[in-house]
């Protein structure tokens, strides 16, 4: 968790998928290859409901109310909420840039 630098939620150019990207330093190594980014691909229409196996007291103590016992929504947003609370980093999303 201490190796996570930044979190990103990025749309795919086809607008049907979303990327959840985790930036790492130091990178994960497999053999001689280093991986600085982990990229998760989610469908934009995929919804999920998760129930965290923690008591309300543990959620309040460890995550200061940033997480609730049950989280519902698109998979990439649920993943973002959980990762944001665990690693204590903000999530970067694209803005309304017009070039």
C-alpha positions as CSV (number, residue, x, y, z in Angstrom):
1,X,0.0,0.0,0.0
2,X,2.9,2.4,0.6
3,X,4.2,1.8,-3.0
4,X,1.0,3.3,-4.6
5,X,1.7,6.8,-5.9
6,X,-1.5,7.7,-7.7
7,X,-4.9,6.3,-8.8
8,X,-6.6,7.1,-12.0
9,X,-10.1,6.4,-13.5
10,X,-9.9,6.8,-17.3
11,X,-12.5,6.3,-20.0
12,X,-11.7,4.1,-23.0
13,X,-12.1,5.8,-26.4
14,X,-15.1,3.6,-27.2
15,X,-17.0,4.9,-24.2
16,X,-18.1,1.3,-23.2
17,X,-15.2,0.6,-20.9
18,X,-13.3,2.3,-18.1
19,X,-9.7,1.8,-16.9
20,X,-8.7,1.9,-13.3
21,X,-5.0,2.6,-13.2
22,X,-2.6,2.2,-10.2
23,X,0.8,3.9,-10.4
24,X,3.5,2.2,-8.3
25,X,7.0,3.2,-7.1
26,X,9.0,1.0,-6.7
27,X,7.4,-1.0,-9.6
28,X,6.4,-4.6,-9.4
29,X,9.1,-6.8,-10.9
30,X,8.6,-10.1,-12.8
31,X,12.0,-11.4,-14.0
32,X,13.8,-8.5,-15.6
33,X,10.6,-6.6,-16.4
34,X,9.3,-3.8,-14.2
35,X,5.7,-2.8,-14.2
36,X,5.1,0.8,-13.1
37,X,1.4,0.7,-13.7
38,X,-1.4,-1.8,-13.0
39,X,-4.3,-1.4,-15.4
40,X,-7.7,-2.8,-14.6
41,X,-10.4,-2.8,-17.4
42,X,-14.1,-2.7,-16.4
43,X,-17.2,-2.5,-18.5
44,X,-19.1,0.8,-17.9
45,X,-22.4,-1.0,-17.5
46,X,-21.1,-3.5,-14.8
47,X,-22.7,-2.9,-11.4
48,X,-21.6,-4.6,-8.2
49,X,-22.7,-4.7,-4.6
50,X,-20.1,-5.7,-2.0
51,X,-20.4,-6.1,1.8
52,X,-17.1,-5.5,3.7
53,X,-16.3,-8.1,6.4
54,X,-15.6,-5.4,9.0
55,X,-17.7,-4.1,11.9
56,X,-18.9,-0.5,12.0
57,X,-16.4,0.2,14.7
58,X,-13.5,-1.1,12.6
59,X,-14.6,0.9,9.6
60,X,-14.8,4.1,11.8
61,X,-11.4,3.5,13.5
62,X,-9.4,2.4,10.4
63,X,-11.0,4.4,7.6
64,X,-12.5,7.3,9.5
65,X,-15.9,6.8,8.0
66,X,-14.6,6.9,4.4
67,X,-16.1,3.4,3.7
68,X,-19.5,2.1,4.5
69,X,-20.4,-1.5,5.3
70,X,-22.1,-2.0,1.9
71,X,-21.0,-0.3,-1.3
72,X,-23.1,-0.4,-4.5
73,X,-22.4,1.1,-7.9
74,X,-20.4,0.6,-11.1
75,X,-17.5,-1.8,-10.6
76,X,-14.8,0.8,-11.4
77,X,-16.3,3.3,-8.9
78,X,-16.5,0.7,-6.1
79,X,-12.9,-0.3,-6.7
80,X,-11.9,3.3,-6.7
81,X,-13.7,4.0,-3.4
82,X,-12.1,1.0,-1.7
83,X,-8.6,1.7,-3.0
84,X,-8.9,5.4,-2.1
85,X,-9.8,4.6,1.5
86,X,-7.1,1.9,1.9
87,X,-4.1,3.7,0.3
88,X,-5.2,7.2,1.3
89,X,-4.5,8.8,-2.2
90,X,-6.8,10.9,-4.3
91,X,-8.2,9.5,-7.6
92,X,-7.4,11.5,-10.7
93,X,-10.2,11.6,-13.3
94,X,-10.2,13.4,-16.7
95,X,-11.8,16.9,-16.8
96,X,-13.6,18.7,-19.5
97,X,-10.5,19.7,-21.5
98,X,-11.3,21.1,-25.0
99,X,-8.4,21.6,-27.3
